[in-house]
Amino acid sequence: MVDHSAVGRRLAPVTAHVEPGRLRFFRETLGEANPVYNDAAAAKAAGYAATPVPPTYLFCLEMMDAEQAFEFLTVLGADLAQVLHGEQRFAYRAPVMVGDTLRFEPRIAGITDKKGGAMTLAVVETRVTNQHGVHVADCSRTVVVLNKVAA
Amino acid sequence: MSETHQLAVGDRVVHKTFPPISRHKLALYCGASGDHNPIHVDLDFAKAAGYPDVFAHGMLVMACLGQALTDEIPPARLRTFATRFVSITQLGARLTCEGHVTEFVEHEGERCARLALTTKDENGDVKLAGEAVIAI
């Protein structure tokens, strides 16, 4: 069963760099052809100082540069084979662009048992700031843990 | 897209279809996203976990929805973007992403529109259900 005492626990902060090569790999994987993400001139015309990242890329940056990408599982006492992604939320407060260095500060915000303990929902909330100390985004991930129920 | 200040409730402002999700796509996304969970790329691991095959990362499907969204809405207007992962997206799924205006709201002092978003597969099964708030 999931360790409920983990509520409120802070996970290791992650410092992530928005590198152009890694971002291009992401765009190519997704077939992302929008000029605003691909062409510095189009980004500038749209008001950005540099090329912005697509809306879900924050999630990737945190995983790519984390020392332990699945630290939350260790904290919850769960393993990869028994989890699914239940919900994901982003609130965007300022642009995130190529060249930025971001700091992610995740914490376990809630743990709730469902279906008589057959599953547990854990919410990880992450505040994201950039190299200027600007609060650029908040991310919230709900992880579904499928508990091993005795037969 | 149409000018955002001319939006009306009920307008379909997002609509995009994607090619079938291949194993190759899952392998590329594994590397490109930093999500190295083997359940999406290693058939042996997926079977041992009780699944018939590997399946798509939820965040790959959300990335498609995000692309469909910002094809039409300039990303600088995006204030929030959220989805529930309603069901597992299987290999070969051909996704269709759609978004409709549901209401106009005040969001942190700014005039915004709320969009209801869905991603469905070729059978019409809902994979993602979500919403976005966009400045208008």
Boltz contact constraints between the chains, C-beta under 6 A:
constraints:
  - contact:
      token1: [A, 25]
      token2: [B, 32]
      max_distance: 6.0
  - contact:
      token1: [A, 26]
      token2: [B, 32]
      max_distance: 6.0
  - contact:
      token1: [A, 29]
      token2: [B, 28]
      max_distance: 6.0
  - contact:
      token1: [A, 29]
      token2: [B, 29]
      max_distance: 6.0
  - contact:
      token1: [A, 29]
      token2: [B, 32]
      max_distance: 6.0
  - contact:
      token1: [A, 30]
      token2: [B, 63]
      max_distance: 6.0
  - contact:
      token1: [A, 30]
      token2: [B, 67]
      max_distance: 6.0
  - contact:
      token1: [A, 32]
      token2: [B, 67]
      max_distance: 6.0
  - contact:
      token1: [A, 52]
      token2: [B, 75]
      max_distance: 6.0
  - contact:
      token1: [A, 54]
      token2: [B, 66]
      max_distance: 6.0
  - contact:
      token1: [A, 55]
      token2: [B, 66]
      max_distance: 6.0
  - contact:
      token1: [A, 55]
      token2: [B, 81]
      max_distance: 6.0
  - contact:
      token1: [A, 56]
      token2: [B, 59]
      max_distance: 6.0
  - contact:
      token1: [A, 56]
      token2: [B, 62]
      max_distance: 6.0
  - contact:
      token1: [A, 56]
      token2: [B, 63]
      max_distance: 6.0
  - contact:
      token1: [A, 56]
      token2: [B, 66]
      max_distance: 6.0
  - contact:
      token1: [A, 59]
      token2: [B, 59]
      max_distance: 6.0
  - contact:
      token1: [A, 60]
      token2: [B, 33]
      max_distance: 6.0
  - contact:
      token1: [A, 60]
      token2: [B, 34]
      max_distance: 6.0
  - contact:
      token1: [A, 63]
      token2: [B, 34]
      max_distance: 6.0
  - contact:
      token1: [A, 63]
      token2: [B, 35]
      max_distance: 6.0
  - contact:
      token1: [A, 64]
      token2: [B, 34]
      max_distance: 6.0
  - contact:
      token1: [A, 80]
      token2: [B, 37]
      max_distance: 6.0
  - contact:
      token1: [A, 81]
      token2: [B, 49]
      max_distance: 6.0
  - contact:
      token1: [A, 85]
      token2: [B, 58]
      max_distance: 6.0
  - contact:
      token1: [A, 85]
      token2: [B, 85]
      max_distance: 6.0
  - contact:
      token1: [A, 86]
      token2: [B, 85]
      max_distance: 6.0
  - contact:
      token1: [A, 87]
      token2: [B, 84]
      max_distance: 6.0
  - contact:
      token1: [A, 88]
      token2: [B, 83]
      max_distance: 6.0
  - contact:
      token1: [A, 89]
      token2: [B, 82]
      max_distance: 6.0
  - contact:
      token1: [A, 90]
      token2: [B, 81]
      max_distance: 6.0
  - contact:
      token1: [A, 91]
      token2: [B, 80]
      max_distance: 6.0
  - contact:
      token1: [A, 92]
      token2: [B, 78]
      max_distance: 6.0
